[in-house]
Structure formats: C-alpha cells, structure tokens
Amino acid sequence: MLDQLIVRADFNNGVTLVTTLNITFQVIPESMVGAVAPVAAGLAAFIGYRYYSRKSKR
C-alpha cells in the first residue's frame, strides 16, 4: 500500500509550507485476539464502573 499525503501548513504570517509525504506500510494482525482485546478491556471497564457505581448508591 502506498499513500501520498500532501501537508500544507499556514503560519498566519505569510509563510505557507507545503510538503509531500510518501508512506508505505502494511498492517498484518497477528491474531484476532489482538483486535478484540482493546474492545473487551473498554467494555469490561464500563461494566465495572456501572456495577460499582450502583453498589455504592445503596
């Protein structure tokens, strides 16, 4: 995969910088666990927060 990005920066003093970046990379997941783990961790934190939040109100 090859992406060409054009970056333009305007510094509000009359100076504008334009740069082209060529980026090549491929992402190959090692396993499905690597993709699911961050989602599961966030969901577990949310469920734990709700559980302890309700428990402390009693």
PyMOL commands that set and color helices and strands:
alter all, ss='L'
color gray80, all
select helices_A, chain A and resi 32-57
alter helices_A, ss='H'
color red, helices_A
select strands_A, chain A and resi 2-10+16-24
alter strands_A, ss='S'
color yellow, strands_A
deselect
rebuild
show_as cartoon
